Amino acid sequence: MSDFPPTVLTTIRHALVLNLLDAHRRVGDDLPACDLYPDIIRSLKWVHSQDPEAAELLVWDALEHFGGHKGGPDPENAARCLSFSLTRYTPPFEAWSRDQADGFVAAARF
């Protein structure tokens, strides 16, 4: 397990939540087909490359935010949006396969 400073993971989590909220505000029900900001996806892939468990916990925590958030995206749509975004090429990290992205997000949710 890596030793990330707590503020690093918290910052990435907040960025992910805010990006999902903004994307939902912009595209509404089309959220599952919306790309999140590459820098946020790159940061998440970086955490995953160092510590997959920490990345799963970060995503779980971010997606839990939407369980009771009025006006926010449905947690399922937010998860699908994140999975879709992980399939994008974000240098220096390769694009993930759809199965890899879906598996990671599913593992993070449960």
Secondary structure as UniProt FT lines:
FT   HELIX           6..27
FT   HELIX           28..33
FT   HELIX           38..50
FT   HELIX           52..64
FT   TURN            65..66
FT   TURN            70..71
FT   HELIX           75..86
FT   TURN            91..92
FT   HELIX           98..109
//
